[in-house]
Amino acid sequence: MIYSNILLLAETLKNKKIGVSCCDAGAANIIFKMLEVLNIVDFVVCLDGPAIQICNKYFQEKINYSKSQFFANINFLLTGTSWSSNLENEVRKIAHRKGIQSVVALDHWTNYKNRFYYKNEYILPSEIWVFDEYAFKIAQGDFLNITVKLYKNFYMENEINIIKNFENKNKTKKFKIVYILEPIRKKWLDNETVSGEFQALDYFIKNMSALEINFDSHLILRLHPSENKAKYTRWLNKTCFSKKELVNSTTPIEKQLSDADIVLGCESNLLVIALFAGKKVVSTLPPWAPECILPHKGLLKLKNMVGVKS
């Protein structure tokens, strides 16, 4: 797979008045790490949600502009795509009206077209950037009339390097499980009262033997940025692990993944980071849930392991 010329991109961006708008953590991490690596510091932001804190991590003291202030200062728009906010579609629509070039950084592998559907119309960008070969193939198939470019994922590379540097330092002897939480927002089964994320957690507990895990292990539940501890406290308290904890999404993920013997979750981006870092990674989506949207080779699926003897 051939990556687009990153040096050419850097020169192009340095001649633009860049505006960055995003909300969710996935795109924000990729965008701000890329700008840091390319030494692009002269840009303005219009942010919401976790993206505000992530921007401050890479670029301190950036003013978070209102939409009107934002568009007074830009001629090039770079956004993410979010389920939790309409901000990116709103600013992309304004950019269309003003004739401003808009580029979208896609950070996932599913529902690409639906990400651009807003108020009964598709708010499509001038160009799409993706960051691995799977996303590149999907985006090329979904957007035949839009330029799709593949760039290196500097955020992913950095995370993997940090994880590797942490490994074997202060490693505990107890078998450690890191479970990456995420809101599913669907119940899957007819008349089901339990939301999808808890169905997956219960399916994991019921089938731990397929993973060769027992309650003598250390279980870490890592929260999604949009959730709080209260949601999962009761579930965790009911489990019988000898050591268990619930950690915020602000807790550095690199140390957690470096210590992990196995990483579990449904279909979070963090599962991909763990996979590329060489960890054993398993999706806990139960058989009655939709297929896991992560297309990466090496990702195991618990439903395929249940009842299979080694």
C-alpha positions as CSV (number, residue, x, y, z in Angstrom):
1,M,0.0,0.0,0.0
2,I,1.5,3.3,-1.1
3,Y,1.1,6.3,1.3
4,S,0.6,9.8,0.0
5,N,3.6,12.2,0.2
6,I,3.6,13.6,3.8
7,L,6.3,16.2,3.0
8,L,4.1,17.6,0.2
9,L,1.2,17.7,2.6
10,A,3.3,19.6,5.1
11,E,4.2,22.2,2.5
12,T,0.6,22.5,1.4
13,L,-0.7,23.0,4.9
14,K,1.8,25.7,5.8
15,N,0.4,27.8,3.0
16,K,-3.2,27.5,4.3
17,K,-5.2,29.2,7.0
18,I,-6.3,25.9,8.7
19,G,-9.3,25.4,10.8
20,V,-9.7,22.1,12.8
21,S,-13.1,21.0,14.0
22,C,-13.8,17.7,15.8
23,C,-15.4,16.1,18.8
24,D,-14.7,12.5,19.4
25,A,-11.3,11.2,20.6
26,G,-10.5,9.0,17.6
27,A,-10.2,11.7,14.9
28,A,-8.8,14.2,17.4
29,N,-5.9,12.1,18.3
30,I,-5.0,11.4,14.7
31,I,-5.4,15.0,13.5
32,F,-3.5,16.7,16.3
33,K,-0.7,14.2,16.4
34,M,-0.3,14.6,12.6
35,L,-0.2,18.4,12.9
36,E,2.4,18.1,15.7
37,V,4.7,15.8,13.7
38,L,4.4,18.1,10.6
39,N,5.2,21.1,12.8
40,I,1.9,22.8,11.8
41,V,1.1,25.1,14.7
42,D,-0.6,28.1,13.1
43,F,-4.2,26.9,13.0
44,V,-7.5,27.7,14.8
45,V,-10.0,25.3,16.4
46,C,-13.7,24.9,16.9
47,L,-14.0,21.8,19.2
48,D,-16.5,19.9,21.3
49,G,-16.3,16.9,23.7
50,P,-13.0,15.0,24.3
51,A,-11.3,16.8,21.4
52,I,-10.9,19.9,23.6
53,Q,-8.7,18.1,26.1
54,I,-6.8,16.2,23.3
55,C,-6.0,19.5,21.6
56,N,-4.6,20.9,24.8
57,K,-2.4,17.9,25.2
58,Y,-0.6,18.6,21.9
59,F,-1.1,22.4,21.6
60,Q,-1.5,24.3,24.8
61,E,-3.5,27.5,25.0
62,K,-5.4,27.1,21.8
63,I,-8.5,29.3,21.9
64,N,-11.7,27.3,21.2
65,Y,-13.5,29.6,18.8
66,S,-17.2,29.9,18.2
67,K,-18.3,29.0,14.6
68,S,-18.5,32.6,13.6
69,Q,-15.0,33.5,14.9
70,F,-13.7,30.2,13.5
71,F,-14.7,31.0,9.9
72,A,-13.3,34.5,10.0
73,N,-9.8,33.0,10.2
74,I,-9.7,30.0,7.8
75,N,-9.6,29.0,4.1
76,F,-9.0,25.2,4.7
77,L,-11.2,23.0,7.0
78,L,-10.1,19.8,8.5
79,T,-12.7,17.8,10.5
80,G,-13.4,14.4,12.0
81,T,-16.7,12.6,12.1
82,S,-18.6,12.0,15.3
83,W,-21.8,10.2,16.4
84,S,-22.0,12.2,19.6
85,S,-22.0,15.7,18.0
86,N,-23.3,17.5,14.9
87,L,-20.5,20.1,15.1
88,E,-18.4,18.6,12.2
89,N,-21.3,18.4,9.8
90,E,-22.5,21.9,10.7
91,V,-19.1,23.5,10.0
92,R,-18.6,21.4,6.9
93,K,-21.9,22.8,5.6
94,I,-20.9,26.4,6.3
95,A,-17.6,25.7,4.5
96,H,-19.5,24.5,1.5
97,R,-21.5,27.7,1.5
98,K,-18.4,29.9,1.8
99,G,-16.5,27.9,-0.9
100,I,-13.9,26.7,1.6
101,Q,-12.1,23.5,0.9
102,S,-13.0,20.8,3.5
103,V,-11.1,17.6,4.3
104,V,-12.3,14.8,6.6
105,A,-10.0,12.5,8.6
106,L,-11.8,9.1,9.0
107,D,-10.6,7.2,12.1
108,H,-12.8,4.1,11.8
109,W,-14.0,1.4,9.5
110,T,-17.8,1.5,9.3
111,N,-20.9,3.6,8.4
112,Y,-18.8,6.0,6.3
113,K,-21.7,7.4,4.3
114,N,-24.0,7.8,7.3
115,R,-21.4,9.9,9.0
116,F,-22.0,12.7,6.5
117,Y,-25.8,12.5,6.6
118,Y,-27.2,15.6,8.4
119,K,-30.7,17.1,8.2
120,N,-31.8,15.1,5.2
121,E,-28.7,15.7,3.1
122,Y,-25.2,14.4,2.7
123,I,-22.5,17.0,3.7
124,L,-19.6,15.6,1.9
125,P,-16.0,16.9,2.0
126,S,-13.7,17.9,-0.9
127,E,-11.2,15.2,0.1
128,I,-11.0,12.2,2.6
129,W,-7.9,11.2,4.5
130,V,-7.6,7.6,5.9
131,F,-4.9,6.0,7.9
132,D,-4.7,2.3,7.1
133,E,-5.2,0.0,4.1
134,Y,-8.5,-1.3,5.4
135,A,-10.0,2.2,5.6
136,F,-8.5,3.1,2.2
137,K,-10.3,0.3,0.4
138,I,-13.6,0.9,2.1
139,A,-13.5,4.7,1.5
140,Q,-12.5,4.2,-2.2
141,G,-15.5,1.9,-2.7
142,D,-17.9,4.2,-0.8
143,F,-16.8,7.6,-2.3
144,L,-16.2,7.2,-6.0
145,N,-16.2,10.9,-6.8
146,I,-14.1,12.1,-3.9
147,T,-10.3,12.0,-3.7
148,V,-9.2,9.5,-1.0
149,K,-5.7,9.8,0.4
150,L,-3.8,7.3,2.6
151,Y,-1.4,8.8,5.2
152,K,0.6,7.3,8.0
153,N,-1.1,7.1,11.3
154,F,1.5,9.0,13.5
155,Y,-0.8,8.6,16.5
156,M,-0.8,4.8,16.2
157,E,2.9,4.6,15.6
158,N,3.6,6.8,18.7
159,E,1.2,4.7,20.9
160,I,2.8,1.5,19.9
161,N,6.3,2.8,20.6
162,I,5.3,4.0,24.0
163,I,3.7,0.6,24.8
164,K,6.9,-1.2,23.6
165,N,9.0,1.0,25.9
166,F,6.8,0.2,28.9
167,E,6.8,-3.6,28.4
168,N,8.6,-5.8,30.9
169,K,9.0,-2.8,33.3
170,N,7.4,-3.5,36.7
171,K,5.2,-6.2,35.1
172,T,3.1,-7.9,37.7
173,K,2.9,-11.6,38.0
174,K,-0.9,-11.7,38.2
175,F,-2.6,-12.4,34.8
176,K,-3.9,-9.0,33.7
177,I,-7.1,-8.4,31.6
178,V,-7.8,-5.0,30.1
179,Y,-11.4,-4.6,28.9
180,I,-12.0,-1.6,26.7
181,L,-15.5,-0.3,27.4
182,E,-17.7,1.6,24.8
183,P,-21.3,2.5,24.6
184,I,-23.2,0.3,22.1
185,R,-26.5,2.1,22.3
186,K,-28.3,-1.0,21.0
187,K,-29.9,-3.9,22.8
188,W,-29.7,-6.4,19.9
189,L,-32.3,-8.9,21.2
190,D,-36.1,-8.4,20.9
191,N,-37.6,-7.3,24.2
192,E,-34.1,-7.3,25.7
193,T,-33.7,-5.0,28.7
194,V,-29.9,-5.2,28.9
195,S,-27.9,-2.8,26.6
196,G,-25.3,-4.2,24.2
197,E,-22.2,-3.3,26.2
198,F,-23.5,-5.3,29.2
199,Q,-24.6,-8.2,27.1
200,A,-21.0,-8.4,25.8
201,L,-19.6,-8.1,29.4
202,D,-21.9,-10.9,30.6
203,Y,-21.0,-13.0,27.5
204,F,-17.3,-12.6,28.4
205,I,-17.8,-13.7,32.1
206,K,-19.9,-16.7,31.0
207,N,-17.2,-17.9,28.5
208,M,-14.0,-17.0,30.3
209,S,-12.9,-20.6,30.1
210,A,-12.6,-20.3,26.3
211,L,-10.0,-17.7,26.9
212,E,-8.3,-19.7,29.7
213,I,-9.1,-17.0,32.2
214,N,-10.2,-17.5,35.8
215,F,-11.2,-15.2,38.6
216,D,-7.7,-15.2,40.0
217,S,-6.9,-12.6,37.3
218,H,-6.6,-8.9,37.6
219,L,-9.5,-7.2,35.6
220,I,-9.3,-3.6,34.5
221,L,-12.3,-2.0,32.9
222,R,-11.3,1.2,31.0
223,L,-14.1,3.7,30.5
224,H,-15.0,5.3,27.2
225,P,-14.6,9.2,27.2
226,S,-18.3,9.7,27.0
227,E,-19.2,7.5,30.0
228,N,-18.8,7.6,33.8
229,K,-17.9,5.1,36.4
230,A,-21.4,5.0,37.9
231,K,-22.6,3.1,34.8
232,Y,-20.4,0.1,35.5
233,T,-19.8,0.1,39.2
234,R,-22.6,-2.3,40.1
235,W,-21.6,-4.8,37.3
236,L,-18.0,-4.8,38.4
237,N,-18.9,-5.2,42.1
238,K,-20.9,-8.4,41.2
239,T,-17.8,-10.1,39.6
240,C,-15.5,-12.3,41.6
241,F,-12.1,-11.3,40.3
242,S,-9.4,-11.3,43.0
243,K,-8.4,-7.8,41.8
244,K,-10.6,-5.5,39.8
245,E,-10.7,-1.8,39.0
246,L,-12.5,0.7,36.9
247,V,-10.4,3.4,35.4
248,N,-11.2,6.7,33.6
249,S,-10.4,7.3,29.9
250,T,-7.9,9.9,31.1
251,T,-5.7,7.3,32.6
252,P,-2.7,6.7,30.2
253,I,-3.7,3.8,28.0
254,E,-0.1,2.9,27.1
255,K,0.9,1.5,30.5
256,Q,-2.3,-0.4,30.8
257,L,-1.8,-2.1,27.4
258,S,1.8,-2.8,28.0
259,D,0.9,-4.8,31.2
260,A,-2.0,-6.6,29.6
261,D,-1.9,-10.3,28.9
262,I,-5.1,-10.0,27.0
263,V,-7.1,-7.1,25.7
264,L,-10.9,-7.4,25.3
265,G,-13.7,-5.2,24.1
266,C,-16.4,-4.9,21.4
267,E,-15.0,-2.9,18.5
268,S,-13.1,0.1,19.9
269,N,-10.2,1.8,18.1
270,L,-8.1,0.9,21.2
271,L,-8.4,-2.8,20.3
272,V,-6.6,-2.0,17.0
273,I,-3.7,-0.2,18.9
274,A,-3.4,-3.3,21.2
275,L,-3.4,-5.6,18.2
276,F,-0.6,-3.7,16.4
277,A,1.3,-3.7,19.7
278,G,1.4,-7.5,19.5
279,K,-1.2,-8.2,22.2
280,K,-3.8,-11.0,22.2
281,V,-7.0,-9.1,21.4
282,V,-10.5,-10.6,21.5
283,S,-13.9,-9.0,20.5
284,T,-16.5,-10.1,23.1
285,L,-19.5,-9.4,20.9
286,P,-21.9,-12.3,21.4
287,P,-23.3,-14.4,18.6
288,W,-26.6,-12.6,18.4
289,A,-24.9,-9.2,18.0
290,P,-23.9,-7.7,14.5
291,E,-20.5,-8.7,13.2
292,C,-17.6,-6.8,14.6
293,I,-16.8,-4.0,12.3
294,L,-13.0,-4.1,12.8
295,P,-11.6,-5.8,9.7
296,H,-8.0,-6.4,10.9
297,K,-6.3,-9.7,10.7
298,G,-5.3,-11.2,14.0
299,L,-8.4,-10.0,15.9
300,L,-10.0,-12.9,17.6
301,K,-13.7,-13.3,18.3
302,L,-14.9,-14.9,21.5
303,K,-18.0,-16.3,19.8
304,N,-15.7,-18.3,17.5
305,M,-13.7,-19.7,20.4
306,V,-16.5,-20.9,22.6
307,G,-16.8,-24.6,22.6
308,V,-13.6,-25.1,20.5
309,K,-11.0,-27.3,22.2
310,S,-7.4,-26.5,21.8
